[in-house]
């Protein structure tokens, strides 16, 4: 597992945030409702509140870890979508070149414009796919 970028926040009574008791999202003390789930924030004190806050922190971290793992899985499956976009770009650019040669042979201006559009769309699909992010 990757090392977290920030140190975990410790719960204490003098904290500058409060946890939502519905979802566990940390909110500022000045917030009246949760930023994440929009439920009302109620001040609770005592041992039961501490256990509840600890549970929500652990649940929130678990959900974030699950989302991170799902993103890693989706990046692996995106290889097929990249291959599909690559083939689409090649096909569109090829159709554009073919239609353009036919338009030049027939001296058709409108077919030439359509061919340029096909070629441009294929070129920009390939350019977007191959550009470094």
ABEGO torsion letter per residue (X at the ends): XBBBABBBBBBBAABABBBBAAAGBBBBAABABBAAAGBBBBBBBEAAAAAAAAAAAAAAAAAAAAAAAAAAAAAAAAAAAAAAAAAAAAAAAAAAAAAAAAAAAAGBAAAAAAAAAAAAAAAAAAAAAABBX
